[in-house]
Amino acid sequence: MDRQSEGPTCFLRWTVQKVAHQLYAVAATNNGCDYDFVGNFGTLSEANRAGRQYICDRQHALLKRNTLEMEAA
């Protein structure tokens, strides 16, 4: 069986929530259930940029880990 078909699908998403005047909290997930706190940001655009960057970094890390696992097998 192909190893790519064995793995779970990724559910990459981030959320931005306004918590105070000019303060936005960002959380992100890659499985749809467990969210990681990314940080607090002063503007909405900064918060969205941080969420996108976090997801991008997580996706690259997961792909690298899967590639290394496939090479080791």
CYANA upper distance limits for C-alpha pairs under 8 A (distance plus 0.5 A):
  1 MET  CA      5 SER  CA      8.06
  1 MET  CA      6 GLU  CA      8.25
  2 ASP  CA      6 GLU  CA      7.39
  3 ARG  CA      7 GLY  CA      7.37
  3 ARG  CA     70 MET  CA      8.20
  9 THR  CA     31 ASN  CA      8.34
 10 CYS  CA     30 ASN  CA      6.13
 10 CYS  CA     31 ASN  CA      6.28
 11 PHE  CA     29 THR  CA      7.52
 11 PHE  CA     30 ASN  CA      5.25
 11 PHE  CA     31 ASN  CA      5.30
 11 PHE  CA     32 GLY  CA      5.99
 12 LEU  CA     28 ALA  CA      8.01
 12 LEU  CA     29 THR  CA      6.25
 12 LEU  CA     30 ASN  CA      4.85
 12 LEU  CA     31 ASN  CA      7.33
 12 LEU  CA     32 GLY  CA      7.84
 12 LEU  CA     55 ILE  CA      6.85
 13 ARG  CA     28 ALA  CA      6.18
 13 ARG  CA     29 THR  CA      5.96
 13 ARG  CA     30 ASN  CA      7.03
 13 ARG  CA     32 GLY  CA      7.97
 13 ARG  CA     55 ILE  CA      7.61
 14 TRP  CA     26 VAL  CA      7.40
 14 TRP  CA     27 ALA  CA      6.07
 14 TRP  CA     28 ALA  CA      4.48
 14 TRP  CA     29 THR  CA      6.75
 14 TRP  CA     51 GLY  CA      6.04
 14 TRP  CA     52 ARG  CA      7.89
 14 TRP  CA     55 ILE  CA      7.95
 15 THR  CA     26 VAL  CA      6.14
 15 THR  CA     27 ALA  CA      5.87
 15 THR  CA     28 ALA  CA      6.74
 15 THR  CA     51 GLY  CA      7.91
 16 VAL  CA     24 TYR  CA      6.81
 16 VAL  CA     25 ALA  CA      6.14
 16 VAL  CA     26 VAL  CA      5.15
 16 VAL  CA     27 ALA  CA      7.25
 16 VAL  CA     44 LEU  CA      8.35
 16 VAL  CA     47 ALA  CA      7.13
 16 VAL  CA     48 ASN  CA      7.51
 16 VAL  CA     51 GLY  CA      8.49
 17 GLN  CA     24 TYR  CA      5.95
 17 GLN  CA     25 ALA  CA      5.73
 17 GLN  CA     26 VAL  CA      7.07
 18 LYS  CA     22 GLN  CA      8.23
 18 LYS  CA     23 LEU  CA      6.53
 18 LYS  CA     24 TYR  CA      4.91
 18 LYS  CA     25 ALA  CA      6.82
 19 VAL  CA     23 LEU  CA      6.28
 19 VAL  CA     24 TYR  CA      6.16
 19 VAL  CA     25 ALA  CA      7.02
 20 ALA  CA     24 TYR  CA      7.62
 22 GLN  CA     41 PHE  CA      8.39
 22 GLN  CA     42 GLY  CA      5.60
 22 GLN  CA     43 THR  CA      6.49
 23 LEU  CA     40 ASN  CA      6.91
 23 LEU  CA     41 PHE  CA      6.10
 23 LEU  CA     42 GLY  CA      5.27
 23 LEU  CA     43 THR  CA      7.18
 24 TYR  CA     40 ASN  CA      5.94
 24 TYR  CA     41 PHE  CA      5.65
 24 TYR  CA     42 GLY  CA      6.75
 24 TYR  CA     43 THR  CA      7.23
 24 TYR  CA     44 LEU  CA      7.06
 24 TYR  CA     47 ALA  CA      6.92
 25 ALA  CA     37 PHE  CA      8.47
 25 ALA  CA     38 VAL  CA      8.14
 25 ALA  CA     39 GLY  CA      6.34
 25 ALA  CA     40 ASN  CA      4.94
 25 ALA  CA     41 PHE  CA      6.93
 25 ALA  CA     47 ALA  CA      7.69
 26 VAL  CA     37 PHE  CA      6.78
 26 VAL  CA     38 VAL  CA      5.81
 26 VAL  CA     39 GLY  CA      6.03
 26 VAL  CA     40 ASN  CA      6.81
 26 VAL  CA     41 PHE  CA      8.32
 26 VAL  CA     47 ALA  CA      6.70
 26 VAL  CA     48 ASN  CA      8.32
 26 VAL  CA     50 ALA  CA      8.22
 26 VAL  CA     51 GLY  CA      6.93
 27 ALA  CA     35 TYR  CA      6.40
 27 ALA  CA     36 ASP  CA      5.91
 27 ALA  CA     37 PHE  CA      4.93
 27 ALA  CA     38 VAL  CA      5.68
 27 ALA  CA     39 GLY  CA      7.81
 27 ALA  CA     51 GLY  CA      7.73
 28 ALA  CA     35 TYR  CA      5.67
 28 ALA  CA     36 ASP  CA      5.81
 28 ALA  CA     37 PHE  CA      7.12
 28 ALA  CA     38 VAL  CA      7.26
 28 ALA  CA     51 GLY  CA      7.11
 28 ALA  CA     54 TYR  CA      7.94
 28 ALA  CA     55 ILE  CA      7.54
 29 THR  CA     33 CYS  CA      7.43
 29 THR  CA     34 ASP  CA      6.40
 29 THR  CA     35 TYR  CA      5.08
 29 THR  CA     36 ASP  CA      6.75
 29 THR  CA     55 ILE  CA      8.32
 30 ASN  CA     34 ASP  CA      8.17
 30 ASN  CA     35 TYR  CA      8.33
 30 ASN  CA     55 ILE  CA      8.13
 30 ASN  CA     58 ARG  CA      8.31
 38 VAL  CA     50 ALA  CA      8.06
 38 VAL  CA     51 GLY  CA      7.70
 38 VAL  CA     54 TYR  CA      7.88
 40 ASN  CA     47 ALA  CA      7.87
 41 PHE  CA     46 GLU  CA      6.68
 41 PHE  CA     47 ALA  CA      5.93
 42 GLY  CA     46 GLU  CA      7.46
 42 GLY  CA     47 ALA  CA      8.04
 43 THR  CA     47 ALA  CA      6.78
 44 LEU  CA     48 ASN  CA      6.73
 45 SER  CA     49 ARG  CA      6.56
 46 GLU  CA     50 ALA  CA      6.59
 47 ALA  CA     51 GLY  CA      6.72
 48 ASN  CA     52 ARG  CA      6.65
 49 ARG  CA     53 GLN  CA      6.61
 50 ALA  CA     54 TYR  CA      6.51
 51 GLY  CA     55 ILE  CA      6.74
 52 ARG  CA     56 CYS  CA      6.60
 53 GLN  CA     57 ASP  CA      6.58
 54 TYR  CA     58 ARG  CA      6.63
 55 ILE  CA     59 GLN  CA      6.53
 56 CYS  CA     60 HIS  CA      6.77
 57 ASP  CA     61 ALA  CA      6.68
 58 ARG  CA     62 LEU  CA      6.63
 59 GLN  CA     63 LEU  CA      6.65
 60 HIS  CA     64 LYS  CA      6.56
 61 ALA  CA     65 ARG  CA      6.61
 62 LEU  CA     66 ASN  CA      6.60
 63 LEU  CA     67 THR  CA      6.56
 64 LYS  CA     68 LEU  CA      6.67
 65 ARG  CA     69 GLU  CA      6.68
 66 ASN  CA     70 MET  CA      6.64
 67 THR  CA     71 GLU  CA      6.70
 68 LEU  CA     72 ALA  CA      6.67
 69 GLU  CA     73 ALA  CA      6.80
